[in-house]
């Protein structure tokens, strides 16, 4: 099978699957080693970007997905009527940032950092699939620990958690305040 055919198959797989498709799964389907598949997908990403196509391939951890270009949002929104509110409240965003930078973390630890209860914000984030329960701690009460999901990475356009800006970038000079 030549590279052009492999690219066409990968494009078909990503288009039909819709959700992020793991590199390992693509490799198994094509019966090609993962590094070769990764190299071909990287080449496809470059081609899509160079040609400024209406779709692009995004990487989320070790998975890939087709996506529309953000610069075409104004035209796409004329066609698409969202069924639910996709925005997050400031409380939910604050809670999410605490989870993202401190995961795994318990509800009690989040509330200690925020200084207020976070039940509603956690429920919203869980409902949207941006965070998930990662397990329970082996201590009194067996509190649930939370962490972010692949949906979090997708929602914020990140490849992996290491792409999060460092906390030092958000340091505020007290004298400026």
C-alpha positions as CSV (number, residue, x, y, z in Angstrom):
1,X,0.0,0.0,0.0
2,X,1.5,3.4,-1.0
3,X,1.6,6.4,1.3
4,X,-1.1,8.2,-0.6
5,X,-3.5,5.3,0.0
6,X,-2.5,5.2,3.7
7,X,-3.3,8.9,4.1
8,X,-6.7,8.4,2.4
9,X,-7.5,5.6,4.8
10,X,-6.4,7.6,7.9
11,X,-8.5,10.5,6.7
12,X,-11.5,8.2,6.3
13,X,-11.0,6.6,9.7
14,X,-10.7,10.0,11.5
15,X,-13.7,11.4,9.6
16,X,-16.0,8.4,10.3
17,X,-14.9,7.9,13.9
18,X,-15.6,11.5,15.0
19,X,-14.1,11.2,18.4
20,X,-10.4,11.1,19.0
21,X,-8.9,7.9,17.6
22,X,-5.9,6.4,19.4
23,X,-2.6,6.1,17.5
24,X,-2.4,2.4,18.6
25,X,-5.8,1.7,17.1
26,X,-4.9,3.3,13.8
27,X,-1.7,1.3,13.7
28,X,-3.5,-1.9,14.4
29,X,-6.1,-1.2,11.7
30,X,-3.5,-0.3,9.1
31,X,-1.1,-3.0,10.3
32,X,1.8,-0.5,10.3
33,X,4.0,0.4,13.3
34,X,3.0,3.3,15.4
35,X,6.0,5.5,14.6
36,X,5.3,5.3,10.8
37,X,1.6,6.1,11.4
38,X,2.6,9.1,13.6
39,X,5.0,10.3,10.9
40,X,2.3,10.0,8.2
41,X,-0.3,11.8,10.4
42,X,2.3,14.6,11.2
43,X,2.8,15.0,7.4
44,X,-1.0,15.1,6.9
45,X,-1.3,17.8,9.6
46,X,1.4,19.9,7.8
47,X,-0.3,19.4,4.4
48,X,-3.8,20.4,5.8
49,X,-2.2,23.5,7.3
50,X,-0.2,24.4,4.2
51,X,-3.2,24.0,2.0
52,X,-5.4,25.9,4.5
53,X,-8.1,23.3,4.2
54,X,-11.4,23.7,6.0
55,X,-10.6,20.9,8.3
56,X,-7.5,20.0,10.3
57,X,-6.2,17.1,12.3
58,X,-5.7,17.8,16.0
59,X,-3.7,15.7,18.4
60,X,-5.1,15.0,21.9
61,X,-2.6,13.0,23.9
62,X,-1.9,9.9,21.8
63,X,-5.1,10.3,19.8
64,X,-6.1,12.2,16.6
65,X,-9.3,13.8,15.5
66,X,-10.7,15.8,12.6
67,X,-11.8,19.3,13.5
68,X,-12.9,22.5,11.7
69,X,-10.6,25.5,11.7
70,X,-11.3,28.0,14.4
71,X,-10.9,30.9,12.0
72,X,-14.1,29.6,10.2
73,X,-16.2,29.8,13.3
74,X,-18.2,32.8,12.1
75,X,-19.5,30.9,9.1
76,X,-20.0,27.6,10.9
77,X,-22.1,29.1,13.7
78,X,-24.6,30.4,11.0
79,X,-25.3,26.7,10.3
80,X,-25.1,25.2,13.7
81,X,-27.6,25.8,16.5
82,X,-26.1,24.5,19.7
83,X,-28.6,22.6,21.9
84,X,-27.0,23.6,25.2
85,X,-25.0,26.4,26.7
86,X,-21.3,25.5,26.1
87,X,-19.9,28.3,28.3
88,X,-18.6,27.8,31.8
89,X,-19.3,30.1,34.7
90,X,-16.4,31.8,36.4
91,X,-16.9,29.5,39.4
92,X,-16.7,26.5,37.1
93,X,-13.6,27.9,35.4
94,X,-11.9,28.6,38.7
95,X,-12.7,25.1,40.0
96,X,-11.5,23.6,36.7
97,X,-8.2,25.5,36.9
98,X,-7.6,24.2,40.4
99,X,-8.3,20.6,39.3
100,X,-6.1,21.0,36.2
101,X,-3.1,22.3,38.1
102,X,-3.5,20.2,41.2
103,X,-4.8,16.8,40.0
104,X,-5.5,14.4,41.5
105,X,-7.4,16.5,44.0
106,X,-10.4,16.0,46.4
107,X,-13.4,18.3,46.7
108,X,-12.3,19.3,50.2
109,X,-8.9,20.4,48.8
110,X,-10.6,22.4,46.0
111,X,-12.8,24.1,48.6
112,X,-9.9,24.9,50.8
113,X,-8.1,26.6,47.9
114,X,-11.2,28.5,46.6
115,X,-12.5,29.3,50.1
116,X,-16.1,28.5,49.1
117,X,-18.2,25.3,48.3
118,X,-17.8,23.9,44.8
119,X,-20.6,21.3,44.5
120,X,-22.4,23.0,41.6
121,X,-19.2,23.8,39.7
122,X,-18.0,20.2,40.1
123,X,-21.4,18.9,38.9
124,X,-21.2,21.1,35.8
125,X,-17.7,20.0,35.0
126,X,-18.6,16.3,35.5
127,X,-21.8,16.7,33.4
128,X,-19.8,18.2,30.5
129,X,-17.2,15.5,30.8
130,X,-14.3,17.9,31.4
131,X,-13.3,16.3,34.7
132,X,-13.9,12.8,36.0
133,X,-13.6,10.8,39.2
134,X,-10.2,9.2,39.2
135,X,-10.7,7.1,42.2
136,X,-10.9,7.4,46.0
137,X,-8.3,8.0,48.6
138,X,-7.6,5.3,51.2
139,X,-8.4,7.4,54.2
140,X,-11.4,8.2,56.4
141,X,-14.5,8.8,54.4
142,X,-12.7,7.6,51.2
143,X,-13.0,11.0,49.4
144,X,-13.3,11.0,45.7
145,X,-10.3,12.4,43.7
146,X,-10.9,14.4,40.6
147,X,-8.8,14.9,37.4
148,X,-9.2,16.3,33.9
149,X,-10.3,14.2,30.9
150,X,-9.4,14.1,27.2
151,X,-12.5,16.2,26.7
152,X,-10.7,18.9,28.8
153,X,-7.8,18.8,26.4
154,X,-10.1,19.0,23.4
155,X,-12.2,21.8,24.9
156,X,-9.2,24.0,25.4
157,X,-7.2,22.9,22.3
158,X,-4.4,21.3,24.3
159,X,-2.4,18.3,23.2
160,X,-1.4,17.2,26.7
161,X,-1.4,18.6,30.2
162,X,2.1,19.8,29.8
163,X,0.7,22.4,27.3
164,X,-1.0,24.2,30.2
165,X,0.6,27.6,30.8
166,X,2.9,27.6,33.8
167,X,1.5,29.1,37.0
168,X,4.3,31.6,37.0
169,X,2.7,33.2,33.9
170,X,-0.3,34.1,36.0
171,X,1.7,35.6,39.0
172,X,0.3,39.0,39.8
173,X,2.6,41.7,41.1
174,X,0.9,42.8,44.4
175,X,2.2,46.3,43.8
176,X,0.3,46.4,40.5
177,X,-2.9,45.5,42.3
